[in-house]
Amino acid sequence: MQKFLVLILYIGVLSLSLEAKSELYDCTKVFEERKQELILELERIDEQEQALNALKEATEELLKQKEAKLAIKEEKLNAHEKELQGREAEVLAKLTKTQEALSALKEMKMDKIAQTYAKMKAASAASVLSELDPQEASAILSTLKPKMMAKILGKMDAKKASEMTSQMSKVTTK
């Protein structure tokens, strides 16, 4: 009986062992299947990561190229800007010089005209100045000495003389 009990106990343990092995086999099988799925998933993720890294590198390279092109264009623009600033300075200098020369020329011209009118008789000068535009005539009169100006204005028609005097007061106050 004892042997019988041991035998039953042995059979029970063996059946439990077989059930455990069966369950262990089932777990191992499921684990192996799941392991294969995980490996495939990891490979897919690795491929995506490699593609993303390649895209990132290509984008960075393209960005570097565009930055280099932009830097070159910026250098060219800066050089062009400096050249234009130099030209502008030259033009301004020439303009100032030309304006000074023109002013000197006008002054010389007015001096010659004034000398001419100063040498004329007062009546002749008054007659010629009366026929000129009042602004021009007053500009010429203002270059003459006050004594000569008074003689010429005295020989003019009173209306013309007052108009010239009015114009000269405008010229001198400007």
C-alpha positions in Angstrom: 0.0 0.0 0.0 2.8 2.2 0.7 4.1 1.4 -2.7 0.8 2.0 -4.1 0.6 5.4 -2.4 4.1 6.3 -3.6 3.2 5.2 -7.0 0.0 7.3 -7.0 2.0 10.2 -5.6 4.7 9.6 -8.3 2.1 9.5 -11.0 0.5 12.7 -9.6 3.8 14.5 -9.5 4.6 13.2 -13.0 1.3 14.5 -14.4 1.9 17.8 -12.7 5.3 17.9 -14.1 3.9 17.1 -17.6 1.3 19.8 -17.2 4.0 22.3 -16.1 6.1 21.2 -19.0 3.2 21.7 -21.4 2.5 25.1 -19.9 6.2 25.9 -20.1 6.3 24.7 -23.7 3.3 26.9 -24.5 4.9 30.0 -22.8 8.2 29.3 -24.6 6.4 29.0 -27.9 4.4 32.3 -27.3 7.6 34.0 -26.1 9.5 32.9 -29.3 6.6 34.1 -31.5 6.5 37.4 -29.7 10.3 37.6 -29.8 10.2 37.4 -33.6 7.6 40.1 -33.8 9.7 42.4 -31.6 12.8 41.7 -33.7 10.9 42.7 -36.8 9.6 45.8 -35.1 13.1 46.7 -34.0 14.4 46.3 -37.5 11.6 48.5 -38.9 12.4 51.1 -36.2 16.1 50.9 -37.0 15.4 51.4 -40.8 13.2 54.4 -40.0 15.9 55.8 -37.8 18.5 55.4 -40.5 16.3 57.0 -43.1 15.6 59.9 -40.6 19.3 60.3 -40.0 20.0 60.3 -43.7 17.3 63.0 -44.3 18.7 65.0 -41.4 22.3 64.9 -42.8 21.0 65.8 -46.3 19.0 68.7 -44.9 22.0 70.0 -42.9 24.2 69.7 -45.9 21.7 71.6 -48.0 21.4 74.3 -45.3 25.2 74.6 -45.2 25.3 75.1 -49.0 22.5 77.7 -48.9 24.2 79.5 -46.0 27.5 79.5 -48.0 25.7 80.9 -51.1 24.0 83.5 -49.0 27.3 84.6 -47.4 28.8 85.0 -50.9 25.9 87.0 -52.0 26.0 89.1 -48.9 29.8 89.8 -49.5 29.0 90.8 -53.1 26.2 93.1 -51.9 28.4 94.7 -49.3 31.2 95.3 -51.8 28.7 96.7 -54.2 27.3 98.9 -51.5 30.8 100.2 -50.7 31.4 100.9 -54.3 28.1 102.8 -54.6 28.9 104.8 -51.5 32.3 105.7 -53.0 30.7 106.8 -56.2 28.1 108.8 -54.3 30.9 110.6 -52.4 32.7 111.3 -55.7 29.5 112.6 -57.3 28.7 114.8 -54.2 32.3 116.1 -54.3 32.0 116.9 -58.0 28.6 118.4 -57.5 29.9 120.7 -54.7 32.9 121.6 -56.9 30.6 122.3 -59.8 28.2 124.4 -57.7 31.2 126.4 -56.4 32.5 126.9 -59.9 29.1 127.9 -61.1 28.7 130.4 -58.2 32.1 131.9 -58.9 31.2 132.1 -62.6 27.9 133.9 -61.8 29.7 136.2 -59.5 32.3 137.0 -62.2 29.6 137.5 -64.7 27.7 139.9 -62.4 30.9 141.8 -61.6 31.5 142.3 -65.4 27.9 143.4 -65.9 28.1 145.7 -62.9 31.4 147.1 -64.3 29.7 147.6 -67.7 26.8 149.5 -66.1 29.1 151.5 -63.9 30.9 152.7 -66.9 27.7 153.7 -68.7 26.0 157.0 -68.3 23.2 157.0 -65.8 20.5 157.8 -68.3 21.6 155.0 -70.7 21.9 152.5 -67.9 18.4 153.5 -66.6 16.9 153.0 -70.1 18.4 149.5 -70.5 17.6 148.3 -67.0 14.0 149.6 -67.4 13.6 147.2 -70.3 14.9 144.1 -68.4 13.0 141.8 -66.1 12.6 143.5 -62.7 14.4 140.7 -60.9 17.4 140.7 -63.2 17.6 144.5 -63.2 17.4 144.7 -59.4 20.1 142.0 -59.2 22.4 144.1 -61.4 21.6 147.3 -59.5 22.4 145.6 -56.2 25.9 144.9 -57.4 26.6 148.6 -58.1 27.9 151.1 -55.7 25.2 153.0 -53.9 26.1 156.3 -55.6 25.8 154.9 -59.1 22.7 153.0 -58.1 21.1 156.3 -57.0 22.0 158.0 -60.2 20.5 155.2 -62.4 17.3 155.0 -60.3 17.0 158.8 -60.5 17.0 158.6 -64.3 14.3 155.9 -64.3 10.6 156.2 -64.5 9.3 156.6 -60.9 7.1 153.5 -61.1 10.0 151.3 -62.5 12.4 152.7 -59.9 10.0 151.8 -57.1 9.5 148.3 -58.5 13.3 147.9 -58.7 13.8 149.1 -55.2 11.1 146.7 -54.0 12.8 143.8 -55.8 16.2 144.8 -54.3 14.8 144.8 -50.8 13.5 141.2 -51.4 16.9 140.1 -52.7 18.8 141.5 -49.8 16.4 140.1 -47.2 16.5 136.5 -48.6 
